[in-house]
Amino acid sequence: MPNERTDEKKSPLHEWLPTTLLTFMVLLILAFVVYQVTIGTSESDMGARSMWALIVAMVLLVLLPVVDRIQTISVSPTGFEATLSEAQAHALEKVGALDDPQVAEAARAQILQAKSPDQVQAAMEKAVKLNVMRTLELVKAAIRGKHKCYVRYRPDPAEPIQTYYVAPLDVKPGKSPATKANDYLWGYSYEHESVVSLRLDRVLGIEQSEEPFDPAEVMAGWKNRETEWNVAREW
C-alpha cells in the first residue's frame, strides 16, 4: 500500500538495511546453487546434484519469511522479547483503562509512534507514573476532606478490574519486605468491612464521593490507632 511504502522510506537506515542485506544474501546463494547445477554438469550426475539443489532451494525459500520476521523480534538474555506490535497492543490496553483522558491520550500517541518494544514500555511506564501522581493528589484531598471514594483497581494485569468503595485513611509503603518498595492506598473498604491496601500504580482511577465518613467510626475497632500519618490532616 502507498502509505506503508512511505513509512518504510522514512525508517532509519539501521532498521531496514540488515534485513535487506540478509534477504539479498539468501537470494544470491539460491541463484549460485541453481547456476552450479545447470553449468558444467554431466548427464551422469545431473540427477543426484539436481536433487540436492532442490533440497537446498526449498530450505532457502523457507528461510525468506523467517528473515522478514527478524526485524520485529529482538533477543534478550532471557529469551525472545515481545514483537513491537504485541507490545503496543498490550500497552494500549493498559493505558486505555486509565481514567485520566489526557494521560491516556498522550500515552496512546507515544505508543503508536514507538519504534521498539523498549520505547513502548517507556511510554507505558510514564503514563502509569503520571496516573499515580494524579491518584495521590485526589487521595490526599479526600483524606483531608473526609470523603469516601470509588476506586477502580486492577490487582494483576491478567485479572479483571475491581471497584472499591473506601474511606481513605493514608498512603504509605507496604509492611512486608516484598511490598516496602511500593506505595499503597490504605482505606476502609465498605464491601469487605475491613482495611484494605491498594497498590497505587495499579489504581486506574479514583472518584471522590459527596458522602463524608467519620474517622472515629471507621477506626472504632482498632486496638492501636495510628498517631502518625504520612498524609497530613486535621483529624
C-alpha positions as CSV (number, residue, x, y, z in Angstrom):
1,M,0.0,0.0,0.0
2,P,1.2,3.6,-0.7
3,N,1.1,4.6,3.0
4,E,3.1,1.6,4.0
5,R,5.8,2.3,1.4
6,T,6.1,5.9,2.6
7,D,6.6,4.9,6.2
8,E,9.2,2.4,5.2
9,K,11.3,5.0,3.3
10,K,11.2,7.2,6.4
11,S,12.5,4.4,8.6
12,P,16.1,4.8,9.9
13,L,18.8,3.0,7.9
14,H,19.8,0.7,10.7
15,E,16.2,-0.7,10.9
16,W,15.8,-2.0,7.4
17,L,19.4,-2.4,6.0
18,P,20.4,-5.5,7.9
19,T,17.2,-7.3,6.9
20,T,17.6,-6.2,3.3
21,L,21.2,-7.5,3.1
22,L,20.3,-10.8,4.7
23,T,17.4,-11.3,2.2
24,F,19.8,-10.4,-0.7
25,M,22.4,-13.0,0.6
26,V,19.7,-15.7,0.7
27,L,18.6,-15.0,-2.9
28,L,22.3,-14.8,-4.0
29,I,23.0,-18.3,-2.5
30,L,19.9,-19.6,-4.2
31,A,21.0,-18.3,-7.6
32,F,24.5,-19.7,-7.1
33,V,23.1,-23.2,-6.3
34,V,21.0,-23.1,-9.5
35,Y,24.0,-21.9,-11.5
36,Q,26.2,-24.8,-10.2
37,V,23.6,-27.3,-11.1
38,T,22.9,-26.1,-14.6
39,I,26.5,-25.3,-15.7
40,G,29.1,-27.9,-16.2
41,T,27.1,-30.8,-15.0
42,S,27.3,-34.1,-16.9
43,E,24.3,-36.3,-17.6
44,S,25.5,-39.0,-15.3
45,D,25.5,-36.9,-12.1
46,M,22.7,-34.5,-13.1
47,G,20.1,-36.4,-11.2
48,A,21.9,-36.5,-7.8
49,R,23.0,-32.9,-8.0
50,S,19.6,-31.8,-9.0
51,M,18.1,-33.5,-6.0
52,W,20.5,-31.8,-3.6
53,A,19.9,-28.4,-5.3
54,L,16.2,-28.8,-5.0
55,I,16.6,-29.5,-1.2
56,V,18.8,-26.5,-0.7
57,A,16.5,-24.3,-2.7
58,M,13.5,-25.3,-0.7
59,V,15.4,-24.6,2.6
60,L,16.3,-21.2,1.3
61,L,12.8,-20.4,0.3
62,V,11.6,-21.4,3.7
63,L,14.1,-19.0,5.3
64,L,12.8,-16.0,3.3
65,P,9.7,-15.4,5.5
66,V,11.9,-16.0,8.6
67,V,14.2,-13.2,7.5
68,D,11.3,-10.9,7.1
69,R,10.2,-11.6,10.7
70,I,13.7,-10.9,12.1
71,Q,13.1,-7.1,12.1
72,T,10.2,-7.4,14.5
73,I,11.9,-9.7,17.0
74,S,14.7,-8.9,19.5
75,V,16.7,-11.4,21.6
76,S,17.4,-10.8,25.2
77,P,19.5,-12.9,27.7
78,T,16.3,-14.5,29.0
79,G,14.8,-15.3,25.5
80,F,12.7,-13.7,22.8
81,E,11.1,-10.4,23.7
82,A,7.6,-9.4,22.5
83,T,7.3,-8.1,19.0
84,L,6.6,-4.4,18.5
85,S,3.0,-5.0,17.6
86,E,2.4,-7.3,20.5
87,A,4.0,-4.8,22.9
88,Q,1.9,-2.0,21.5
89,A,-1.3,-4.0,21.8
90,H,-0.6,-4.8,25.5
91,A,0.4,-1.2,26.3
92,L,-2.7,0.3,24.6
93,E,-5.0,-2.0,26.5
94,K,-3.3,-0.9,29.8
95,V,-3.3,2.8,29.3
96,G,-6.8,2.6,27.8
97,A,-8.1,1.6,31.2
98,L,-6.8,4.8,32.9
99,D,-9.4,7.3,33.9
100,D,-7.5,10.4,33.1
101,P,-8.2,11.1,29.4
102,Q,-5.2,13.4,28.9
103,V,-2.7,10.9,30.3
104,A,-4.3,8.1,28.3
105,E,-4.3,10.0,25.0
106,A,-0.7,11.3,25.4
107,A,0.5,7.7,26.2
108,R,-1.5,6.3,23.3
109,A,0.1,8.7,20.8
110,Q,3.6,7.8,22.1
111,I,2.9,4.1,22.0
112,L,1.7,4.2,18.4
113,Q,4.8,6.2,17.3
114,A,7.3,3.9,19.1
115,K,9.9,2.1,17.0
116,S,10.8,-0.6,19.5
117,P,9.3,-2.6,22.4
118,D,11.6,-0.6,24.8
119,Q,10.0,2.7,23.6
120,V,6.6,1.2,24.1
121,Q,7.5,0.1,27.7
122,A,8.9,3.6,28.5
123,A,5.7,5.3,27.3
124,M,3.5,3.0,29.3
125,E,5.6,3.4,32.5
126,K,5.5,7.2,32.0
127,A,1.7,7.1,31.8
128,V,1.5,4.9,35.0
129,K,3.7,7.4,36.9
130,L,1.5,10.4,35.8
131,N,-1.6,8.4,36.8
132,V,0.0,7.7,40.2
133,M,0.7,11.4,40.8
134,R,-2.9,12.3,39.9
135,T,-4.3,9.5,42.1
136,L,-2.1,10.7,45.0
137,E,-3.5,14.2,44.8
138,L,-7.1,13.0,44.7
139,V,-6.5,10.7,47.7
140,K,-4.9,13.5,49.8
141,A,-7.8,15.8,49.0
142,A,-10.3,13.0,50.0
143,I,-8.5,12.3,53.3
144,R,-8.3,15.9,54.3
145,G,-12.0,16.4,53.4
146,K,-13.1,13.1,54.9
147,H,-14.8,12.0,51.7
148,K,-15.4,8.4,50.7
149,C,-14.0,7.3,47.3
150,Y,-14.8,5.0,44.4
151,V,-11.5,3.3,43.4
152,R,-11.1,1.4,40.1
153,Y,-8.3,-1.1,40.7
154,R,-6.6,-4.0,38.8
155,P,-4.7,-6.2,41.2
156,D,-2.9,-8.0,38.4
157,P,-2.6,-7.4,34.6
158,A,-4.4,-10.8,34.0
159,E,-7.2,-10.1,36.4
160,P,-10.4,-8.1,35.8
161,I,-10.9,-4.6,37.1
162,Q,-12.4,-4.3,40.6
163,T,-14.2,-1.3,42.2
164,Y,-13.8,-0.4,45.9
165,Y,-15.8,2.0,47.9
166,V,-13.5,3.1,50.6
167,A,-12.8,5.7,53.3
168,P,-9.2,6.7,52.5
169,L,-7.0,6.7,55.6
170,D,-3.4,7.1,54.4
171,V,-0.8,6.5,51.8
172,K,2.3,4.5,52.9
173,P,4.6,1.7,51.8
174,G,3.7,-2.0,52.3
175,K,4.6,-3.8,55.5
176,S,6.4,-6.8,54.2
177,P,9.9,-6.8,52.6
178,A,8.4,-7.5,49.2
179,T,5.9,-4.6,49.4
180,K,8.0,-1.9,51.0
181,A,9.2,-0.7,47.6
182,N,5.7,0.4,46.6
183,D,3.2,2.9,48.0
184,Y,-0.3,1.8,48.9
185,L,-3.6,3.5,49.5
186,W,-4.8,2.3,52.8
187,G,-8.5,2.6,53.4
188,Y,-11.6,1.1,55.0
189,S,-13.5,-1.0,52.4
190,Y,-17.2,-0.9,52.9
191,E,-17.6,-4.0,50.8
192,H,-15.1,-6.0,52.9
193,E,-15.8,-4.2,56.2
194,S,-12.1,-4.1,56.8
195,V,-9.0,-2.1,55.9
196,V,-7.5,-2.9,52.5
197,S,-4.2,-1.8,50.9
198,L,-4.3,-0.9,47.2
199,R,-1.1,-0.5,45.3
200,L,-1.0,3.0,43.8
201,D,0.5,2.0,40.4
202,R,-2.4,-0.4,39.9
203,V,-5.1,2.1,40.7
204,L,-6.7,3.0,37.4
205,G,-8.8,5.9,38.6
206,I,-10.4,7.4,41.7
207,E,-13.6,9.4,42.1
208,Q,-14.4,11.3,45.2
209,S,-17.9,10.8,46.7
210,E,-20.0,13.5,48.2
211,E,-20.7,11.3,51.2
212,P,-18.4,12.0,54.1
213,F,-17.0,9.4,56.6
214,D,-16.4,9.6,60.3
215,P,-12.8,8.7,61.2
216,A,-13.8,7.7,64.7
217,E,-16.4,5.3,63.4
218,V,-14.1,3.8,60.8
219,M,-11.4,3.2,63.4
220,A,-13.6,2.2,66.2
221,G,-12.4,-1.4,66.3
222,W,-8.7,-0.5,66.2
223,K,-6.6,-1.7,69.1
224,N,-3.7,0.7,68.3
225,R,-4.9,3.8,66.4
226,E,-2.4,5.5,64.1
227,T,-0.9,8.6,65.7
228,E,1.4,9.5,62.9
229,W,0.1,9.8,59.3
230,N,2.0,10.2,56.1
231,V,-0.7,12.4,54.7
232,A,-1.2,15.5,56.8
233,R,-4.8,16.1,58.0
234,E,-6.6,17.9,60.8
235,W,-8.3,14.8,62.3
